[in-house]
């Protein structure tokens, strides 16, 4: 069964990608979508078997892979609780994204290529989470990086999409260098790349030292930090986060699949999979907690100022990943995985809901040109409402709540119970919960409430005739736009634009993901984070589930449990007061705190800083080697020097080869004269 789950997406990708001309767009979509729904249908029974306690961890060998001296490992598919959680997340979201893309990409002429890329990405992600050794994990790790590059730059005629794809690829290479060094170091220390063998031996290496960069340092701290650098790149943590918002240049289904629910969670999965290693180093855990909390805070502050609906949700993703990491740093790996699980549903819902809004607004992404859309696109509105209720953590302690209420509150309670740095992370998380509520409801109010700013907007009217101004660059899209959106004349003679609901293929995924956003928390929170049931659920998964910490998390003071709800309500009230009741308040705030707003709106100037520190010096070095090295040295003494001399000599020789006998006789005579002259000078 596990072989079918993993390899069906690969088979579908090959069929759609290589056979697209033979089978056509419809068959390509049918094959890839059918394969993903089949994998999804096979994944859920595996997950539910672990939920009910009947599932057993197993390893399925695909083939013998590498045997080179001490380095020996097979291609194996590991199935345990941790894998089962990821299987459900990946296949469910991917299957629904495939279905959603039927409507969203309807008029794109490159649909087979797009669906092939989606399925290829899914295969790589499944390889990553089923890996039983670090090399196979790295294979999947690089596979999702490649597929991400292809999908972000899918609209390759759009310069900003190409730039975003390159940026994502380069930034992730920085993180992957750390990941590779971590794998090399782990093999050096443990003599194996087998994950079970490494985790079994890890406690015995606690306190040992290794030489690194000429210094004698703690072995496990160095290994864990190197591995975590890889996680920082893939999961867009502070410092290596700059690629994630720009990746929104890809089609919206790509944002939902890669940057909300699956690829960006690969780093969290890796840290949880290797949690027994991280448990041996307090320093490594502290770094994970600090980076997670800092990312959580940074991304939330930036999200409060953005106008692009997809960028708001992208920074929200970055912030929520920070929650997962500081939970892992606190030792609450079960809580981190629970938030990963619930986040997949409500964040994919928000991204696909945003895509539905963008589709209705003729691919306009600026929320300043939205407003009062709840009556125009009611199904999308309610889906976005449910996603917002989930991400903001609406719920009543001890009663019921949406998905994010259980998972995010579980993280905050575990961080508080862990003490020390965990208490600091708790307060950071509380403040971020307030910001999350504010920017999430800000998005809802700007999009679905207030004045309809799209009715007479010149910006929207221009976009209507702009060939999908966000990257389609195709006449077929222009034709689709002319037919799928209609314009009437107002009494004042201005053109009116009327948004409409998305097609059924886009709405079905929204409805299904809404179910997950509502019920995923209440249905499964006992298995993920409750002490006794959690121990049974995670048994055999190698996850370092801390039963004592989770006991302490459930026994925190009542004010700790109610604080997240309180700050959520404050954020909701502030957003309502700013964007519904008193709409002049945001402008007055910006005028009062202009420098702060510019700092946040420009994303803390990380891009500008990296441009000064890395981009400009790299270009300067490149120009130096180009001008001084290539042109003035290699070309000067190569093509323009010796090669030119040879070429000139060749031309002269060609001219001497006239073919006339007297010409050759004259040359011979010159030779004899020269030889006689030389002999007379030297011998007479």
C-alpha positions in Angstrom: 0.0 0.0 0.0 2.8 2.4 0.9 4.5 1.8 -2.4 1.3 2.8 -4.3 0.9 6.0 -2.1 4.4 7.1 -2.9 4.9 6.1 -6.5 1.5 6.8 -8.0 2.2 10.6 -8.1 5.5 9.9 -9.8 3.9 7.7 -12.4 1.2 10.4 -13.0 3.9 13.1 -13.3 5.7 11.1 -16.0 2.6 10.4 -17.9 1.4 14.0 -17.9 4.8 15.5 -18.4 6.2 13.2 -21.1 2.9 12.2 -22.8 1.1 15.5 -22.8 1.1 15.9 -26.5 -0.2 12.4 -27.0 -3.0 12.4 -24.4 -3.9 16.1 -24.2 -4.7 18.5 -21.3 -7.9 16.7 -20.0 -6.3 13.3 -19.8 -3.2 14.8 -18.1 -5.4 16.4 -15.4 -7.4 13.3 -15.0 -4.4 11.0 -14.6 -2.6 13.3 -12.0 -5.7 14.2 -10.0 -6.9 10.6 -10.0 -3.5 9.4 -8.8 -3.5 11.9 -5.9 -7.0 11.1 -4.8 -6.0 7.4 -4.8 -2.9 8.1 -2.7 -5.1 10.2 -0.4 -7.7 7.4 -0.1 -4.9 4.9 0.9 -3.3 7.3 3.4 -6.3 8.0 5.6 -6.8 4.3 6.7 -3.1 4.2 7.7 -3.4 7.4 9.8 -6.7 6.2 11.4 -5.1 2.9 12.3 -2.5 4.7 14.4 -5.3 6.9 15.9 -7.2 3.9 17.0 -4.0 2.1 18.2 -4.1 -0.7 15.7 -1.4 0.6 13.5 2.2 -0.8 13.7 5.4 0.8 12.5 7.0 -1.0 9.6 9.8 -0.6 7.0 9.3 -1.6 3.4 12.5 -2.2 1.4 12.2 -1.0 -2.2 15.7 -2.0 -3.4 19.3 -2.3 -2.2 20.7 1.2 -3.0 24.3 2.0 -1.9 27.1 -0.3 -0.7 30.5 1.6 -0.6 32.8 0.7 2.3 31.2 1.7 5.6 28.4 3.6 3.7 25.6 1.0 3.1 21.9 1.6 3.0 18.8 0.6 1.2 15.9 2.5 -0.4 13.3 2.0 2.3 9.9 3.4 3.0 9.2 3.9 6.7 5.6 3.9 8.0 5.0 5.0 11.6 2.8 7.6 13.3 5.0 10.5 12.2 4.9 9.3 8.6 1.2 8.7 8.8 0.5 12.3 9.9 2.5 13.6 7.0 1.0 11.2 4.5 -2.5 12.5 5.3 -1.4 16.2 5.2 0.5 15.9 1.9 -1.9 13.7 -0.1 -5.1 15.4 1.2 -3.9 18.9 0.4 -2.2 17.9 -2.9 -5.3 16.1 -4.1 -7.6 19.1 -3.3 -5.1 21.5 -4.9 -5.1 19.3 -8.0 -8.9 19.5 -8.2 -8.9 23.2 -7.4 -6.4 23.8 -10.3 -9.0 22.4 -12.8 -10.9 25.6 -12.4 -8.1 28.1 -11.5 -5.9 27.1 -14.4 -8.7 26.3 -16.8 -7.5 28.6 -19.7 -3.8 28.1 -19.3 -2.3 26.3 -22.3 0.4 24.6 -20.3 -2.0 22.7 -17.9 -0.3 19.3 -18.5 3.1 20.8 -17.5 1.6 22.4 -14.4 -0.1 19.2 -13.2 3.0 17.2 -13.9 5.0 19.6 -11.7 2.4 19.4 -8.9 2.5 15.6 -8.9 6.3 15.6 -9.1 6.5 17.8 -6.1 4.1 15.5 -4.2 6.2 12.4 -5.0 9.4 14.2 -3.7 7.6 15.2 -0.5 6.4 11.7 0.1 9.9 10.4 -0.4 11.1 12.9 2.2 8.7 11.9 4.9 9.0 8.1 4.3 12.8 8.2 4.4 14.4 5.7 6.8 17.9 7.1 6.2 19.4 10.6 5.8 20.4 10.2 2.2 16.9 9.3 1.1 15.6 12.2 3.1 18.0 14.5 1.3 16.9 13.1 -2.0 13.3 14.1 -1.2 14.6 17.4 0.3 16.3 18.4 -3.0 13.4 17.0 -5.0 10.9 19.4 -3.4 13.4 22.2 -3.9 13.5 21.5 -7.6 9.8 21.1 -8.0 9.3 24.4 -6.0 11.6 26.2 -8.4 9.7 24.8 -11.4 6.3 25.8 -9.9 7.2 29.2 -8.6 8.6 30.1 -12.1 5.8 28.3 -13.9 4.8 31.5 -15.7 8.3 31.9 -17.1 7.4 34.8 -19.3 6.8 36.9 -16.2 10.2 38.4 -15.0 9.2 38.6 -11.4 8.2 34.9 -11.3 11.6 33.9 -12.7 13.4 36.1 -10.2 11.3 34.6 -7.3 12.1 31.1 -8.5 15.8 31.8 -8.6 15.7 33.5 -5.2 13.9 30.5 -3.7 16.4 28.2 -5.2 19.5 30.1 -4.1 18.3 30.8 -0.5 17.5 27.2 -0.1 20.9 26.2 -1.3 22.4 28.1 1.7 20.3 26.1 4.1 21.0 22.9 2.2 24.7 23.4 2.6 24.2 23.2 6.4 21.9 20.2 6.0 24.6 18.4 3.9 27.3 19.2 6.4 25.0 17.9 9.2 24.5 14.6 7.3 28.3 14.3 6.6 29.0 15.0 10.3 26.4 12.5 11.5 27.9 9.8 9.3 31.3 10.7 10.5 30.2 10.4 14.2 27.8 7.5 14.0 29.2 5.5 11.1 25.7 5.2 9.5 23.0 7.2 7.8 20.2 5.0 9.1 17.8 7.2 11.1 16.8 4.5 13.7 20.4 3.5 14.3 21.4 7.2 14.7 18.6 8.0 17.1 19.3 4.9 19.2 23.0 5.9 19.6 22.4 9.6 20.0 22.0 9.6 23.9 25.4 7.9 24.2 27.1 10.7 22.3 25.8 13.4 24.7 28.7 15.3 26.2 31.3 14.2 23.6 33.3 16.7 21.6 34.4 17.1 18.0 36.8 19.4 16.2 34.9 21.9 14.0 36.4 24.9 12.4 39.6 24.4 14.4 37.7 24.4 17.7 36.8 21.6 20.1 33.0 21.8 20.4 30.1 19.6 21.7 29.4 17.0 19.1 25.6 16.8 19.2 25.3 20.6 19.4 27.2 21.0 16.2 25.4 18.3 14.4 21.9 19.5 15.4 22.7 23.1 14.5 24.0 22.2 11.1 20.8 20.1 10.5 18.7 23.0 11.8 20.2 25.4 9.2 18.7 23.1 6.6 15.4 23.4 8.4 15.7 27.2 8.5 16.0 27.3 4.7 13.2 24.9 3.8 10.8 26.3 6.5 11.7 30.0 5.9 12.9 30.9 9.4 14.3 34.3 10.2 17.5 34.9 8.1 16.6 32.4 5.4 13.0 33.5 5.1 13.3 36.0 2.2 12.3 33.6 -0.5 8.8 32.7 0.9 6.9 36.0 0.3 8.4 36.3 -3.2 7.3 32.8 -4.0 3.7 34.1 -4.2 4.6 35.0 -7.8 3.6 31.5 -8.7 0.0 30.4 -9.3 -2.2 30.5 -6.2 -2.6 26.6 -6.1 1.2 26.5 -5.8 1.1 28.8 -2.8 -1.4 26.5 -1.1 0.5 23.3 -1.8 4.1 24.3 -1.3 4.1 27.4 0.9 1.2 26.6 3.3 0.9 23.0 4.0 3.7 20.8 2.8 7.2 21.9 1.7 7.6 24.6 4.3 6.8 22.1 7.0 9.6 19.8 5.9 12.0 21.5 8.3 9.6 21.0 11.2 9.2 17.4 10.3 12.9 16.9 10.1 13.5 18.3 13.6 10.7 16.2 15.0 12.0 13.1 13.2 15.4 13.7 14.7 14.1 14.9 18.0 16.1 12.3 20.1 19.2 14.0 18.7 18.0 17.5 19.6 17.2 16.3 23.1 20.8 15.6 23.7 21.8 19.3 23.3 20.2 22.1 25.4 22.1 24.7 23.3 20.6 23.3 20.0 17.1 23.3 21.6 17.6 26.8 22.8 18.6 28.0 19.3 15.6 26.3 17.8 13.3 28.0 20.3 14.9 31.4 19.8 14.8 31.3 16.0 11.2 30.1 16.1 10.0 32.8 18.4 11.9 35.5 16.5 10.5 34.3 13.2 7.0 34.2 14.8 7.3 37.8 15.9 9.0 39.2 12.8 6.5 37.7 10.3 3.5 38.7 12.2 4.6 42.3 12.4 5.2 42.5 8.7 1.8 40.9 7.9 0.0 43.7 9.6 1.2 46.2 7.0 0.9 44.3 3.7 -1.8 45.0 1.1 -1.3 41.9 -1.2 -3.7 39.3 0.0 -1.4 36.4 -0.7 1.6 38.1 1.0 -0.4 38.6 4.1 -1.1 34.8 4.2 2.5 34.0 3.2 3.9 36.0 6.2 1.2 34.3 8.3 2.6 31.0 7.2 6.1 32.1 8.2 4.8 33.1 11.6 2.9 29.9 12.2 6.0 27.9 11.4 7.8 29.9 14.1 5.2 28.6 16.5 6.0 25.0 15.5 9.7 25.5 15.9 9.6 27.1 19.3 7.3 24.2 20.4 10.0 21.8 19.2 12.7 23.9 21.0 10.7 23.6 24.2 10.6 19.8 23.8 6.9 19.7 22.9 7.3 17.8 19.6 3.8 16.4 19.7 2.4 19.9 20.0 4.6 21.0 17.0 3.3 18.2 14.9 -0.3 18.9 15.9 0.0 22.5 14.8 1.6 21.3 11.6 -1.4 19.0 11.1 -4.1 21.6 11.8 -2.2 24.4 10.0 -2.3 22.3 6.8 -6.1 22.5 6.7 -6.8 26.1 7.6 -3.8 27.6 5.8 -4.5 25.7 2.6 -8.1 26.8 3.0 -7.0 30.5 3.4 -4.7 30.3 0.4 -7.3 28.6 -1.9 -9.9 31.0 -0.6 -7.6 33.9 -1.5 -7.2 32.4 -4.9 -11.0 32.3 -5.3 -11.1 36.0 -4.4 -8.3 36.8 -6.8 -10.2 34.8 -9.5 -13.4 36.8 -8.8 -11.4 40.1 -8.9 -9.8 39.4 -12.2 -6.5 38.5 -10.6 -6.2 41.6 -8.6 -4.4 40.9 -5.4 -4.4 44.3 -3.7 -7.0 44.4 -0.9 -7.3 48.1 -1.3 -9.4 47.4 -4.4 -11.7 44.8 -2.7 -14.5 45.4 -0.2 -18.1 44.2 0.3 -17.5 40.9 -1.5 -19.4 38.7 0.9 -22.6 38.9 -1.1 -20.9 38.5 -4.4 -18.9 35.3 -3.5 -20.7 33.9 -0.4 -19.2 30.4 -0.4 -15.7 31.8 -0.6 -16.6 34.3 2.1 -17.8 31.6 4.5 -14.7 29.4 3.8 -12.4 32.3 4.5 -14.3 33.1 7.7 -13.9 29.5 8.9 -10.2 29.6 8.0 -9.8 32.9 9.9 -11.7 31.5 13.0 -9.3 28.6 12.9 -6.0 30.5 12.5 -6.9 33.0 15.2 -7.7 30.3 17.6 -11.3 30.9 18.4 -12.6 28.6 21.1 -13.5 28.3 24.8 -11.1 26.4 27.1 -12.6 23.1 28.3 -15.6 23.4 25.8 -14.8 23.5 22.1 -13.0 25.5 19.5 -11.7 25.6 15.9 -8.5 23.7 14.8 -6.0 26.4 15.6 -7.5 26.9 19.1 -6.3 23.4 20.2 -3.0 23.3 18.4 -1.7 26.8 19.0 -2.9 26.9 22.6 -1.3 23.6 23.1 2.0 25.1 22.0 1.7 28.1 24.3 0.8 26.0 27.3 3.7 23.7 26.7 6.1 26.6 26.2 5.0 28.1 29.5 5.2 24.8 31.3 8.8 24.2 30.0 10.0 27.2 32.1 13.2 29.2 31.4 13.3 30.4 27.8 10.0 28.7 27.2 8.3 31.4 29.3 9.8 34.1 27.1 8.6 32.2 24.0 5.2 32.0 25.6 4.9 35.8 25.9 6.2 36.3 22.4 3.6 33.8 21.2 0.9 35.6 23.1 1.7 38.9 21.5 1.9 37.2 18.1 -1.5 35.7 18.7 -2.8 39.2 19.1 -1.1 40.3 15.9 -2.4 37.2 14.1 -6.0 38.0 15.1 -5.5 41.6 14.0 -4.0 41.0 10.5 -6.3 38.0 9.8 -9.5 40.0 10.6 -8.0 43.0 8.8 -7.9 40.8 5.7 -11.5 39.7 6.2 -12.8 43.2 6.7 -10.9 44.7 3.8 -12.0 42.0 1.5 -15.6 41.2 2.4 -16.9 44.2 4.3 -17.1 48.0 4.0 -17.4 49.9 0.8 -17.2 48.1 -2.6 -14.0 49.8 -3.8 -14.0 47.7 -7.0 -17.1 49.1 -8.5 -15.6 52.2 -10.2 -11.9 51.5 -9.6 -9.8 52.5 -12.5 -7.2 50.0 -11.2 -9.7 47.1 -11.6 -11.1 48.3 -14.9 -7.5 48.5 -16.3 -6.8 44.9 -15.0 -9.9 43.6 -16.8 -8.2 44.3 -20.2 -4.6 43.4 -19.0 -4.4 39.7 -20.0 -4.4 38.6 -16.4 -1.8 41.2 -15.4 -0.3 38.9 -12.8 1.5 36.6 -15.1 -0.7 34.6 -17.5 0.7 36.3 -20.6 -1.5 34.4 -22.9 -4.3 35.3 -25.3 -6.4 32.4 -24.2 -6.6 34.0 -20.7 -7.7 37.3 -22.3 -10.5 35.5 -24.1 -11.4 33.7 -20.9 -11.5 37.0 -19.0 -13.7 38.7 -21.6 -16.2 35.9 -21.2 -16.1 35.1 -17.6 -16.5 38.7 -16.3 -19.2 41.0 -17.5 -19.5 44.8 -17.4 -22.5 46.9 -17.1 -23.0 50.6 -17.4 -23.9 52.6 -14.2 -26.2 55.5 -14.3 -23.2 57.8 -14.2 -21.8 56.2 -17.3 -18.8 54.5 -15.7 -18.0 50.9 -16.3 -19.0 48.5 -13.5 -17.2 45.3 -12.6 -19.2 42.4 -11.1 -17.3 39.7 -9.2 -18.7 36.2 -9.4 -18.3 32.9 -7.5 -15.6 30.4 -8.6 -16.4 27.2 -10.5 -17.4 24.1 -8.6 -14.0 22.5 -9.0 -12.6 25.4 -6.9 -15.4 25.4 -4.4 -15.4 21.7 -3.5 -11.8 21.9 -2.0 -12.8 25.0 0.0 -15.8 23.1 1.5 -13.7 20.0 2.3 -10.8 22.0 3.8 -13.4 24.0 5.9 -14.4 20.7 7.5 -10.7 20.2 8.5 -10.4 23.8 9.8 -13.4 23.2 12.0 -13.0 19.7 13.3 -9.3 18.7 12.9 -8.5 20.1 16.4 -11.4 18.7 18.4 -11.2 15.3 16.7 -7.5 14.6 17.2 -6.1 16.8 20.0 -6.1 13.9 22.5 -3.8 11.8 20.4 -1.3 14.5 19.6 -0.8 16.3 23.0 -2.6 14.5 25.8 -0.1 12.6 28.0 -1.4 9.1 28.1 -3.0 9.0 24.7 -0.1 10.8 23.2 2.3 8.2 24.5 0.3 5.5 22.8 -0.2 7.4 19.6 3.5 8.3 19.1 4.8 4.8 20.2 7.1 3.4 17.6 7.6 6.7 15.8 10.9 7.5 17.5 9.4 10.9 18.4 10.8 12.2 21.8 7.3 12.7 23.3 7.8 14.2 26.8 4.9 12.9 28.9 5.9 14.9 31.9 6.0 18.2 30.0 2.5 17.5 28.5 1.2 16.8 32.0 2.6 20.1 33.1 1.1 21.8 30.1 -2.4 20.7 31.0 -1.9 21.9 34.6 -0.9 25.4 33.8 -2.8 28.2 35.7 -6.2 29.2 34.3 -5.0 32.6 33.2 -2.5 31.0 30.9 -5.3 29.1 29.2 -7.5 32.2 28.8 -4.8 34.6 27.7 -4.7 33.5 24.0 -8.5 33.9 23.8 -8.3 37.3 25.4 -5.7 38.7 23.0 -7.5 37.2 20.1 -10.6 39.1 21.1 -8.6 42.3 21.4 -7.1 41.8 18.0 -10.5 41.2 16.5 -11.9 44.4 18.2 -9.0 46.5 17.0 -9.3 45.3 13.4 -13.1 45.9 13.5 -12.6 49.4 15.0 -9.9 50.3 12.4 -11.5 48.9 9.2 -15.2 49.0 9.8 -16.1 51.5 12.6 -13.4 54.1 12.2 -11.7 53.7 8.8 -9.6 56.8 9.2 -7.7 55.3 12.2 -5.1 53.3 10.1 -4.1 56.3 8.1 -3.7 58.4 11.2 -1.7 55.7 12.9 0.6 55.5 9.8 1.0 59.3 9.8 1.8 59.2 13.6 4.3 56.3 13.3 5.6 56.7 9.8 9.1 55.3 10.4 7.7 52.2 12.2 5.2 51.6 9.4 7.9 51.9 6.8 10.2 49.6 8.7 7.5 46.9 8.9 6.1 47.5 5.4 9.6 47.1 4.0 10.0 43.7 5.8 12.6 45.0 8.3 14.8 45.8 5.2 16.1 42.3 5.1 16.1 42.3 1.3 17.9 45.6 1.2 20.4 44.4 3.7 21.1 41.2 1.8 21.4 43.2 -1.4 24.2 45.3 0.2 26.0 42.4 1.9 25.7 39.7 -0.7 24.1 40.6 -4.0 26.1 43.7 -4.9 29.5 42.2 -3.8 28.6 39.0 -5.8 27.8 41.0 -8.9 31.0 43.1 -8.4 33.1 39.9 -8.1 31.4 38.6 -11.2 32.0 41.8 -13.2 35.7 41.7 -12.1 36.3 38.2 -13.3 34.3 39.0 -16.5 36.1 42.2 -17.5 39.6 41.6 -16.0 39.8 37.9 -16.0 37.8 36.8 -19.1 38.1 39.8 -21.5 41.4 41.4 -20.5 43.3 38.2 -19.6 41.9 35.1 -21.2 40.5 36.8 -24.3 43.6 39.0 -24.7 46.1 36.2 -24.6 43.8 33.6 -26.0 41.3 34.4 -28.8 42.6 38.0 -29.2 46.3 37.1 -28.7 47.9 33.7 -29.6 44.8 32.5 -31.4 44.7 35.8 -33.5 48.4 35.4 -34.3 47.8 31.8 -35.5 44.8 33.0 -37.5 46.9 35.8 -39.2 49.7 33.4 -40.0 47.2 31.0 -41.5 45.8 33.7 -43.8 49.4 34.6 -45.0 50.1 30.9 -45.6 46.9 30.6 -47.6 47.9 33.5 -49.8 51.3 32.0 -50.5 49.6 28.7 -51.7 48.9 30.1 -55.1 49.2 26.8 -57.1 51.6 28.3 -59.7 55.0 26.5 -60.2 56.9 29.8 -60.6 55.6 30.9 -57.2 56.9 27.8 -55.5 60.2 28.1 -57.4 60.6 31.6 -56.2 60.1 30.5 -52.6 62.6 27.8 -53.0 65.1 30.3 -54.5 64.6 32.5 -51.5 65.3 29.6 -49.3 68.5 28.7 -51.1 69.6 32.3 -51.0 69.0 32.4 -47.3 70.8 29.1 -46.7 73.8 30.2 -48.7 73.9 33.5 -46.9 73.9 31.7 -43.5 76.7 29.4 -44.7 78.9 32.2 -45.9 78.5 34.1 -42.6 79.3 31.1 -40.4 81.9 29.2 -42.4 83.8 31.8 -44.5 
